[in-house]
Amino acid sequence: MTILDIRNARALDGTPVDVRVEDGRIAAIGASLPPVSPPSAPSASPLAADGVTRIDARGALLLPGLVESHTHLDKTVWGMPWYVNECGSRLIDRIDNERRWRAESGHDAGAASLALGRAFLAAGTTRLRTHVDIDTDAGLRHLEGVLATRETLADTLDMQIVAFPQSGVLDREGTVALLDAALARGADVLGWLDPCAIDRDPKASLDAMFALADKHGCPIDMHLHEPGEMGVFTFELMLERIAALGMQGRVVVSHAFCLGELDTARADAMLARLADAGVALITTAPPSRVVPPLMACRRAGVPLAGGNDGIRDTWTPYGVPDMLERAMMIGLRYNLRRDDELEMALDCVTHQGARTCWFDDYGLHVGARADLVLVDAVNAAQAIVTRAPRRWVVANGRVVVSEGVAV
């Protein structure tokens, strides 16, 4: 049995808390836990002679492992030479430019995703959902690279893979078959993209999407950039199919900009329908687009999680693999200023992320997978606003950052 004994941490409510981890699970959590074994002599290493790893948190704030609900590990140029972005401003410009550049440059999704995955882990992200491009140019090549990364990091980073048709489906014959193969190969979730704006035939597009999800018994995570009434129409068609196929609680919509354009009454009515269908939302809190209304989502019982989207790729030069920084972006976008409001931003990158992406055994309770982050802060607000240094990170019971150094 492997044992990790954490003492003198601070819970989110400010009270002292200790944690004992056994074989990767939280075995006990609370104030002044009884000692695991007789104290050992201090040493430079936290691993004592009796096999118990001890950490004196010295008042560090205890957080659950951070959750990245929406990113694209396969696309990144993280750690690579600077990519000079000269792309046009339309969505289709960015899609075409990226597909062309990746083919011409021989971009290695395996090496790229591994570098960014490790950076996420070092910053306290222990659960992550990544979309991976599946198209008729690259086939399953990008997927194979990310599958290798998932295998390499399997002991610490709980990773879900979304098979994502970034270039659209209906205009590129063979894409449905490739998505089918990707799900059979190991992708966990079926992705999709703008059935009106990109596929230009929402009925046929959504029929294909739900048929494939039904075949594999897998959940759906759709990118919905469509504005206004177009986006609302897509939502309505989706809700019809969710009801017909009994897929309540199995669909997530990323971005959902259209919900931020509705008046309060219409937004509340749509959110009530989404709640009844168990549809969850994911936002990147972009400063340049409208966003789903956070407070209304919480009142309606619609989960709203946070993610980075792309990080330093051909779409954007921005982003870092730090979910506390993304929580700060959520706080800024939704004008969250009070300390208790900022706890909602933290919730978007912790519990709401786990709920939205269906990550099991999550949280700070006995029996949960031991994903813990200890940061230099007195409360959630300070942790977010200062992007507090990660003093220790524990992933699946393993210490991966100790005294601020990745191990």
C-alpha positions in Angstrom: 0.0 0.0 0.0 1.2 3.5 -0.9 0.3 6.2 1.6 0.5 10.0 1.3 0.0 12.0 4.5 -0.7 15.8 4.0 -0.8 18.0 7.1 -1.6 21.6 7.9 -3.5 22.5 4.7 -6.2 25.1 4.6 -9.7 24.2 3.3 -11.7 26.6 1.1 -13.7 27.8 4.1 -10.4 28.7 5.9 -10.4 25.8 8.4 -7.4 23.5 8.9 -7.5 20.2 7.0 -5.3 17.1 6.7 -5.6 14.5 4.0 -4.5 10.8 3.9 -4.2 9.1 0.6 -4.0 5.3 0.2 -3.4 3.6 -3.2 -4.5 6.7 -5.2 -7.7 7.4 -3.3 -8.6 9.8 -0.5 -8.8 7.6 2.6 -9.5 10.3 5.1 -9.9 14.1 5.1 -10.5 16.4 8.0 -9.0 18.4 10.8 -6.3 16.8 13.0 -6.3 13.3 11.5 -4.6 10.7 13.7 -1.0 10.0 12.7 -0.5 7.3 10.0 2.6 6.0 11.8 5.2 7.2 14.3 6.8 10.4 13.0 10.1 9.9 11.2 13.2 12.1 11.4 13.1 15.1 9.1 14.9 14.6 5.8 15.4 16.4 2.5 13.0 14.0 0.8 9.3 13.8 1.8 9.5 10.0 1.4 10.1 8.6 4.9 11.9 5.4 5.7 8.6 3.7 6.6 7.2 4.2 3.0 4.8 7.0 3.9 5.2 10.2 1.9 4.6 13.2 4.2 3.8 16.8 3.1 3.7 19.7 5.5 1.4 22.1 3.6 2.3 25.0 5.9 -1.1 26.6 5.5 -1.4 26.2 1.7 -4.9 26.3 0.3 -6.2 22.8 -0.7 -8.1 22.6 -4.0 -9.4 19.6 -5.9 -7.5 18.8 -9.2 -8.3 21.4 -11.8 -10.4 20.3 -14.8 -9.9 21.5 -18.4 -13.2 20.9 -20.2 -12.3 22.1 -23.7 -8.9 22.3 -25.3 -7.1 21.1 -28.5 -3.9 19.4 -27.5 -3.3 18.2 -31.0 -3.1 21.6 -32.6 -0.7 23.4 -30.3 2.7 24.9 -31.1 3.5 25.0 -27.4 7.2 24.9 -26.9 7.9 25.2 -30.6 9.2 28.1 -32.7 6.8 31.0 -32.9 4.0 30.6 -35.5 3.5 33.8 -37.5 -0.2 34.3 -37.9 -1.3 35.9 -41.1 -4.7 34.2 -41.4 -8.0 35.8 -42.4 -10.7 36.6 -39.9 -13.5 34.3 -40.9 -14.1 30.9 -39.3 -13.6 29.1 -42.6 -10.3 31.0 -43.2 -8.9 29.7 -39.9 -10.2 26.1 -40.6 -8.6 26.0 -44.1 -5.4 27.7 -43.0 -4.9 25.3 -40.1 -5.5 22.2 -42.3 -3.1 23.5 -44.9 -0.4 24.4 -42.4 -0.5 21.1 -40.6 -0.2 19.2 -43.8 2.7 21.3 -45.1 4.6 21.5 -41.9 4.2 17.9 -40.9 3.0 19.1 -37.5 3.4 16.2 -35.0 0.3 15.9 -32.8 1.9 13.4 -30.6 4.9 15.5 -29.6 2.7 18.7 -29.4 0.0 17.1 -27.2 2.6 15.5 -24.9 4.3 18.8 -24.2 1.1 20.7 -23.6 -0.4 17.8 -21.5 2.6 17.8 -19.2 2.4 21.6 -18.8 -1.3 21.3 -17.9 -0.4 18.6 -15.3 2.4 20.8 -13.8 -0.2 23.6 -13.3 -2.6 21.3 -11.4 -4.9 20.0 -14.2 -5.6 16.4 -13.5 -8.7 15.9 -15.7 -8.8 17.0 -19.3 -11.0 16.8 -22.4 -9.3 17.4 -25.7 -10.8 17.7 -29.1 -8.7 16.0 -31.9 -9.1 16.9 -35.6 -10.5 14.1 -37.8 -10.7 15.0 -41.5 -10.2 13.5 -44.9 -6.8 15.1 -45.3 -5.1 13.8 -42.1 -7.4 10.7 -41.5 -6.6 9.4 -38.0 -3.0 10.7 -37.9 -3.7 13.4 -35.2 -5.7 10.9 -33.2 -2.9 8.4 -33.1 -0.6 11.0 -31.7 -3.0 12.0 -28.9 -3.8 8.4 -28.1 -0.1 7.9 -27.5 0.0 10.9 -25.2 -3.0 9.6 -23.3 -1.2 6.3 -22.8 2.1 8.0 -21.7 0.3 10.2 -19.1 -2.3 7.6 -18.1 -1.0 7.2 -14.5 -1.6 10.9 -13.7 -3.7 12.7 -16.3 -7.3 11.5 -16.8 -7.8 12.4 -20.5 -10.9 12.2 -22.6 -10.6 12.4 -26.4 -13.3 14.0 -28.6 -13.2 12.9 -32.3 -13.8 16.4 -33.9 -14.5 17.1 -37.5 -13.0 20.6 -37.6 -13.5 21.0 -41.4 -17.1 20.0 -41.3 -18.8 16.8 -42.3 -21.3 16.9 -45.2 -19.1 18.6 -47.8 -16.2 16.2 -47.1 -17.2 12.8 -48.2 -15.7 10.1 -46.0 -15.7 12.1 -42.8 -18.5 10.2 -41.1 -16.6 6.9 -41.8 -13.5 8.4 -40.3 -15.4 9.6 -37.2 -16.8 6.1 -36.9 -13.2 4.6 -37.1 -12.0 7.2 -34.5 -14.6 6.1 -32.0 -13.8 2.5 -32.6 -10.0 3.3 -32.2 -10.4 4.8 -28.8 -12.0 8.3 -28.9 -14.4 8.7 -26.0 -16.8 11.4 -27.3 -18.2 12.4 -30.7 -17.6 16.0 -31.6 -19.4 18.1 -34.3 -19.4 21.6 -35.7 -22.1 24.2 -36.7 -24.6 22.1 -38.6 -26.2 25.2 -40.2 -23.2 27.5 -40.8 -20.6 24.9 -41.8 -22.6 21.9 -43.0 -25.4 24.1 -44.4 -28.0 21.3 -43.9 -28.8 21.1 -40.2 -31.3 18.2 -40.5 -28.9 15.9 -42.4 -26.0 17.0 -40.2 -27.7 16.4 -36.9 -29.2 13.1 -38.1 -25.7 11.9 -39.0 -24.3 13.0 -35.7 -27.0 11.4 -33.5 -26.9 8.2 -35.6 -23.2 7.8 -35.0 -23.4 8.6 -31.3 -26.3 6.1 -31.0 -24.2 3.4 -32.8 -21.3 3.8 -30.4 -23.3 4.6 -27.3 -21.0 7.6 -26.8 -21.8 11.2 -25.6 -21.7 14.3 -27.9 -19.8 17.5 -27.5 -20.7 20.0 -30.3 -19.0 23.3 -31.1 -21.8 25.8 -31.7 -20.5 29.1 -32.9 -23.8 29.9 -34.7 -25.2 33.3 -33.7 -28.7 34.4 -32.8 -31.7 32.6 -34.4 -29.5 30.3 -36.3 -28.0 28.9 -33.1 -31.4 28.7 -31.4 -32.7 26.7 -34.4 -29.8 24.3 -34.0 -30.6 23.9 -30.3 -34.2 23.2 -31.0 -33.3 20.5 -33.6 -30.9 18.9 -31.1 -33.5 18.9 -28.3 -35.9 17.0 -30.6 -33.3 14.3 -31.3 -32.2 14.0 -27.7 -35.8 13.3 -26.7 -36.3 10.8 -29.5 -33.2 8.8 -28.8 -33.3 9.1 -25.0 -29.9 10.9 -24.9 -30.8 13.1 -21.9 -27.6 13.9 -20.0 -25.4 12.8 -22.8 -24.9 16.1 -24.8 -22.6 19.0 -24.2 -22.5 22.2 -26.3 -19.3 24.2 -26.4 -19.4 28.0 -26.9 -23.2 28.4 -27.4 -22.7 32.1 -28.2 -26.3 32.4 -29.3 -27.6 32.1 -25.7 -25.9 35.3 -24.8 -27.8 37.2 -27.5 -31.3 36.3 -26.3 -33.4 38.6 -24.2 -33.8 37.4 -20.6 -37.2 35.7 -21.0 -36.2 33.7 -24.1 -32.8 32.8 -22.6 -34.6 31.5 -19.4 -37.0 29.5 -21.5 -34.3 27.9 -23.5 -32.2 27.2 -20.5 -35.1 25.5 -18.8 -35.4 23.2 -21.9 -31.7 22.5 -21.8 -31.9 21.6 -18.1 -34.8 19.2 -18.8 -32.7 17.5 -21.5 -29.6 17.4 -19.3 -27.6 19.4 -21.8 -24.5 21.1 -20.3 -22.5 24.0 -21.6 -18.8 24.8 -21.9 -17.5 28.4 -22.3 -14.0 29.7 -22.9 -15.2 33.2 -21.7 -13.9 34.9 -24.9 -13.6 38.7 -24.6 -14.7 39.2 -28.2 -17.9 37.2 -28.3 -21.1 37.1 -26.3 -21.3 34.2 -23.8 -24.0 32.1 -22.2 -25.4 33.8 -19.1 -23.6 32.3 -16.1 -26.0 33.3 -13.4 -29.0 32.3 -15.4 -27.4 28.9 -16.1 -26.8 28.3 -12.4 -30.4 29.3 -11.6 -31.8 26.9 -14.3 -29.5 24.0 -13.2 -27.6 23.9 -16.5 -23.9 23.0 -15.8 -21.5 25.6 -17.2 -17.8 24.6 -17.3 -14.8 26.5 -18.4 -12.0 25.7 -20.9 -9.2 27.3 -22.8 -10.0 26.2 -26.3 -6.8 26.3 -28.4 -3.6 27.3 -26.8 -0.9 28.9 -29.1 -1.9 27.4 -32.4 -2.7 28.7 -35.8 -6.0 30.1 -34.6 -4.7 32.1 -31.7 -1.3 33.2 -30.2 -2.9 33.4 -26.7 -3.5 31.0 -23.9 -1.6 29.1 -21.2 -2.3 25.7 -19.8 -3.3 27.1 -16.4 -6.9 26.7 -15.3 -6.6 29.2 -12.5 -5.8 31.8 -15.2 -8.9 30.6 -17.2 -10.9 31.0 -14.0 -9.6 34.6 -13.9 -10.8 35.1 -17.5 -14.2 33.8 -16.6 -14.3 36.2 -13.6 -13.4 39.1 -15.9 -15.8 38.1 -18.6 -18.7 37.8 -16.2 -17.7 40.7 -14.0 -17.2 38.6 -10.9 -15.7 40.8 -8.2 -16.8 39.6 -4.8 -14.8 36.8 -3.2 -17.9 34.6 -3.2 -18.5 35.3 -6.8 -15.0 34.2 -7.7 -15.7 30.9 -6.1 -18.2 30.4 -9.0 -15.3 30.9 -11.4 -13.3 28.3 -9.6 -16.3 26.0 -9.7 -16.3 26.3 -13.5 -12.8 24.7 -13.7 -13.3 22.2 -10.9 -16.7 20.6 -10.0 -18.7 21.9 -13.0 -16.0 20.7 -15.3 -16.0 17.2 -13.8 -19.8 17.1 -14.0 -20.0 18.4 -17.5 -17.4 16.0 -18.9 -18.6 13.0 -16.8 -15.4 12.5 -14.9 -16.0 10.0 -12.1 -14.8 9.9 -8.5 -14.0 13.6 -8.4 -13.7 16.0 -5.5 -12.4 16.3 -1.9 -14.2 13.4 -0.2 -13.4 10.0 1.0 -13.2 7.5 -1.9 -12.5 10.1 -4.6 -9.5 9.7 -6.8 -6.7 11.7 -5.1 -6.3 14.7 -7.3 -5.2 17.6 -5.1 -3.6 21.0 -5.6 -2.0 23.0 -2.8 -1.5 26.7 -3.7 -0.1 29.8 -2.0 -3.4 31.6 -1.2 -5.8 32.2 1.6 -8.9 31.6 -0.4 -10.3 30.9 -3.9 -10.4 34.5 -4.9 -6.7 35.1 -4.2 -5.8 31.8 -5.9 -7.6 32.9 -9.1 -6.6 36.6 -9.2 -2.9 35.9 -8.4 -2.8 32.6 -10.3 -1.2 31.4 -7.1 1.9 29.2 -7.4 1.2 25.5 -7.3 3.3 24.3 -4.3 2.2 20.7 -4.6 0.2 18.8 -7.2 -1.0 15.3 -6.5 -2.5 13.4 -9.5 -4.1 9.9 -8.9 -2.3 9.8 -5.6 1.1 10.5 -7.1 3.1 13.7 -6.3 3.8 15.3 -9.6 4.8 18.8 -8.3 6.7 19.1 -5.0 7.7 22.5 -3.5 6.9 24.1 -6.8 9.1 21.8 -8.9 7.6 19.3 -11.4 8.8 15.8 -10.5 
